């Protein structure tokens, strides 16, 4: 159990570090961690991570947390480990959040053997010239330029004990799948695995992940590796690579018409305390 908890905590920390190295920041509060990236305002880089809060403290936590996002006009997603407490699900619903596709945390068994690479695909790191095109897998036109800038800095100027590699799988010389390989202090995360729609279901994502687990990306096969998946089928496809489900999270998101504001907790009331007025009050 201790090993399981340690691997989950390491995966959560590594995911935060990825957002930080791409120009974001994290704010830890009692009950959860806020992960923000104002420059890349997409849910993948703006989320409340792993809420664990008491029923009687949820309002304070949610109001303080959402205030950080709403002041920056960001629409975060909120992750809650399953099963979600009823009181928290109800509070999120009142705030305008609705259930989205759940996500699964997969962690690879370090002693697992790897199958040989899929010969149908070439897996390699994206070149500097390819980074702008690869960024299009993960961001729309409005965010792509900033993501490219952040990736170029992280790839060419990594912090100590950190690496960032945009990986791609090519078929017939054309990129069909992409992912971000991020290593932080010996723990590796494979993030944002995306496949072009015309190639989905043909093994491109599995081939890409498998390729990223081989040298030169991972020189040591026993390096711990985590993945986040929104596709339940991906977990089954990755089982031969040694990945196991460690946690499942419900994800809540704001609808496009939701206002970025927190309802007042109670009707307006006069202040309960007033500052002293006049010199006579000050002498008391």
Secondary structure, 3 states (H helix, E strand, C coil): CHHHHHHHHHHHHHHHHHHHHCCCEEEEECCEEEEECCCCCCHHHCEEECCCCCHHHHHHHHHHHHHHHHCCCCCCEEEEECCCCHHHHHHHHHCCEEECCCEEEEEECCCCCCCCCCCCCEEEECCHHHHHHHHCCCCCHHHHHHHHHHHHHHHHCCCCCEEEEEEEEEECCEEEEEEEEEEECCEEEEEEEEECHHHCCCCHHHHHHHHHCCCCCCCCCCCCEEEEECCHHHHHHHHHHCEEEEEEEEEEEECCCCCCCCCCCCCCCCCCCCCCCHHHHHCC
